[in-house]
């Protein structure tokens, strides 16, 4: 959406602030705005906050499903998983849109990936604790 010199001269004379904005916009398009040309990168505080919010909502969802509503373990875990992923995605999307709209996909992807890694680490720690407890009861 470039303007020729005659149109720019007319715009600057008619409304100096509008003409100035168009000149600045054209200059940024011609030169390249450094803040807009850099590729979007994930934002660590947004990712960590969304993961913490997701895990906290998962604990709360499991308690509500299992204790309050009396659902079985399988249904409670299934609803908890849905709650964790939706909370992580929603929180990362909301905070990314407030910060920089170009980082939404990266923050949601990294947030969900970090959530999966945290859950895998918790599962690994539980299995190692179960194995150590079995060995302690068997040989101790």
MOPEDA-V712568 format. One record per residue. N is the residue number from 1. RES is the residue in one letter. SS is DSSP state (@ for helix, = for strand, . for the rest). OMEGA is omega in whole degrees, -180 to 180 (none if undefined). BURIAL is b if it has 16 or more other ideal C-beta (glycine too) atoms within 10 Angstrom, else e. Layout:
n	res	ss	omega	burial
N	RES	SS	OMEGA	BURIAL
N	RES	SS	OMEGA	BURIAL
This chain:
n	res	ss	omega	burial
1	X	.	179	e
2	X	.	178	e
3	X	.	176	e
4	X	.	-173	e
5	X	@	-179	e
6	X	@	179	e
7	X	@	180	e
8	X	@	178	e
9	X	@	178	e
10	X	@	-179	e
11	X	@	-180	b
12	X	@	179	e
13	X	@	-176	e
14	X	@	-179	e
15	X	.	-173	e
16	X	@	-178	e
17	X	@	178	e
18	X	@	179	e
19	X	@	179	b
20	X	@	178	e
21	X	@	-180	e
22	X	@	178	b
23	X	@	179	e
24	X	@	179	e
25	X	@	179	e
26	X	@	179	e
27	X	@	178	e
28	X	@	178	e
29	X	@	-179	e
30	X	@	-177	e
31	X	@	-176	e
32	X	.	179	e
33	X	.	-176	e
34	X	@	-180	e
35	X	@	-179	e
36	X	@	-178	e
37	X	@	179	e
38	X	.	179	e
39	X	.	-180	e
40	X	.	179	e
41	X	.	178	e
42	X	.	-178	b
43	X	.	-174	b
44	X	@	180	e
45	X	@	178	e
46	X	@	-180	b
47	X	@	-179	b
48	X	@	179	e
49	X	@	180	b
50	X	@	177	b
51	X	@	178	b
52	X	@	178	e
53	X	@	179	b
54	X	@	-179	b
55	X	@	177	b
56	X	@	178	e
57	X	@	177	b
58	X	@	177	b
59	X	@	179	e
60	X	@	180	e
61	X	@	179	b
62	X	@	179	b
63	X	@	-179	e
64	X	@	-179	e
65	X	@	-173	b
66	X	@	-175	b
67	X	@	-173	e
68	X	@	-176	e
69	X	.	176	e
70	X	.	177	e
71	X	.	178	b
72	X	.	-178	e
73	X	@	-178	e
74	X	@	179	e
75	X	@	179	e
76	X	@	179	b
77	X	@	180	b
78	X	@	179	e
79	X	@	176	b
80	X	@	178	b
81	X	@	177	e
82	X	@	-180	e
83	X	@	-179	b
84	X	@	-177	b
85	X	@	-180	b
86	X	@	179	e
87	X	@	178	b
88	X	@	-179	b
89	X	@	-179	b
90	X	@	180	e
91	X	@	179	b
92	X	@	179	b
93	X	@	-179	b
94	X	@	-179	e
95	X	@	178	b
96	X	@	178	b
97	X	@	177	e
98	X	@	-177	e
99	X	@	-179	e
100	X	.	-174	e
101	X	@	-178	e
102	X	@	-177	e
103	X	@	-175	b
104	X	@	-177	b
105	X	@	-179	e
106	X	@	-179	b
107	X	@	178	b
108	X	@	180	b
109	X	@	179	e
110	X	@	178	b
111	X	@	178	b
112	X	@	177	b
113	X	@	178	e
114	X	@	176	b
115	X	@	178	b
116	X	@	179	e
117	X	@	178	e
118	X	@	180	e
119	X	@	175	e
120	X	@	178	e
121	X	@	178	e
122	X	@	178	e
123	X	@	178	e
124	X	@	179	e
125	X	@	178	e
126	X	@	179	e
127	X	@	179	e
128	X	@	176	e
129	X	@	177	e
130	X	@	179	e
131	X	@	180	e
132	X	@	178	e
133	X	@	178	e
134	X	@	178	e
135	X	@	-180	e
136	X	@	179	e
137	X	@	-178	e
138	X	@	-174	e
139	X	@	-173	e
140	X	.	none	e
